[in-house]
Amino acid sequence: VQLQASGGGTVQAGGSLRLSCAASGRTFISYAMGWFRQAPGKEREFVAGISRSDGRNHYADSVKGRFTISRDGVKNTVYLQMDSLKPEDTAVYYCAATSSYSIQSETYNYWGQGTLVTVSS
């Protein structure tokens, strides 16, 4: 599966952005999806994940209550709605797909190219 992330940009603290990740192919429903991010000088970290079909989702503590992950099986797209953004949310955001739902990046087999989110104070 090929993944194309979009929706990044620059926003002021307290603002919102919605990231999209479009998946190619007809097997989108076969994969759990995740969003990860990597800030300058830091390791990549899990942000949010959603299972293939039963709606399970998980969030990093740092984004819980502010970010929402969802998926659209018709459009083969996963979204990350980001509200109440903070400067510390600044990072490159990556979407990823895995056949075995997990919050561990090592289990994700397919990665998008990343989209930059910058939150100014």
Salt bridges, closest charged atoms under 4 A:
GLU45 OE2 - ARG37 NE 2.62
ASP54 OD2 - ARG56 NE 2.98
ASP61 OD1 - LYS64 NZ 3.14
ASP89 OD1 - ARG37 NH1 2.94
ASP89 OD2 - ARG66 NH1 2.77
